[in-house]
Amino acid sequence: MQNKPSFFLIDDSRIDLFITKKFLQRHRVSDAIRLFENPTEALAAIESKENLPDIILLDIKMPELDGFEFVDKIEKVFADSTHEFKVIMLSSTLDFRDEERALSHPIVFKLLEKPLNMEDLQIILQQLGW
Amino acid sequence: MSNKITILYVDDEVHNLNSFKASYRREWQIFTAENAAKALEVIKNNEISVVLSDHLMPGKTGVELLEEIAALYPDISRILITAHAETHLIQNAVNRGRIHYFLEKPWNNETLKQAIISCYKIYLTQKELKEKNILLARANEELSRFVYSASHEMRAPLMSILGLVKLSESENDLKELHHYFELINESALQLDGYILSIIEYYKNKNIETVFKEIDLNQVFAEIKKEYLKNIDISIHLNIIQNAPLYSDPHRLKIALGNLITSAIAYHKDPLDLKELTMEFVISENKLEFSVGLISNGVLFDFVNQVFKKFFSEIDAKQSAESFLMNLFLFKEALQMLKGNIVEVATDSIKDSFYKITIPNQYLS
């Protein structure tokens, strides 16, 4: 492991991508952040299995392909192979059903509320060994 | 009203059935049965509003039959007939709500008519109540779904604003700060857009429908002003007009405005979007257009990515996870216009498209 994790940020809101990226940069959490406004493109990048990130921050409410569908799809991609990364889901409205649903996926480590709280994230990063 | 009344008369004495039929068939639609089993068979196959049953019959008695009908078909009004007033029996049946009316044999014509009319009224009221309850339950379900989804959607830009405020608290670079404020402004406008949509939803539900002659170019000029004021896009209209178009201009604007707004919002690259072409065909009885054809460009992407999903979820009555307020308003307004939307499969392109038809009120 390098000393800082790399990130994929996936969110259909351009503004929220910007906010999350700024938070990560300001707290010097990562030097490698890739932004995806379109989940389909992010999925293609993950399917290639090249340059995979350490952590994926994933929005739930996206009209084209929502966060849960996205997780289903990447689980299929890695059905027969291993992966190192973890998914952290983000949502502007925490719903207990969403939380249950998110955590039922082993690939999902946590569901966090928007806007991203850096203290929460840093605790998670510690738990993940960063 | 009386020609709609369907009556089932049950009596084991066949000549009673025949004379009843002969006396009243001009006024009402009469069915007869000589025992309980046959009576239930008739009810099963016909829409009966009132049942009259003699009490003393071999096999099941009238009270037993009416009790069974009350349980199986609670809408049907029930009249019990007895030859000798068996007060105890009647009292019991009436008190338990199993019969609505009691007639003593031999009856006189006026009493019978009164009984039938008042029972038919009970039948109508029950039926109406049931229908209204179904509508009410549906409206309620739709409303709670709307409230749930609207609050979810509105919270998203609000959380963006809070995030930006938090960022700006520890920002020293003035240029960056300025950028944050621009984004706060953008998020606030988005939030305002949702609130305006809710007002629109309310108006769409509550304002009376008015049919007027409509110039589609005018409708689009207003859409441009009201829905697309912050978006730099030119809309090209191909209108094939074979008759004047009459419809409700307000709702037509809501339907088209919201369709286009969501198509733009969910385009792959909204900032890169400069043009949109739509074709309308107006004939004497309808206005037709398609979304999702390759020639639609923007609408093609939109339909394949978002629209299909939205309508399949709406159909499947799933909770609205990928709920889109604009599309919801589009659907609502289309409903008020009595328009319909049909998925059309094509051979040439793999993907289907949607044909939308709105009745032209020109002839009516």
Interface residues (C-beta under 8 A of the other chain):
Chain A: S13 I15 D16 F18 I19 T20 K22 F23 R26 N38 K61 M62 P63 E64 D66 F68 S92 T93 E113 K114 P115 L116
Chain B: S151 H152 R155 A156 L158 M159 S160 L162 G163 L164 K166 L167 S170 L183 E186 S187 Y266 K268 Q305 V306 K309 F310 E321 S322 L324
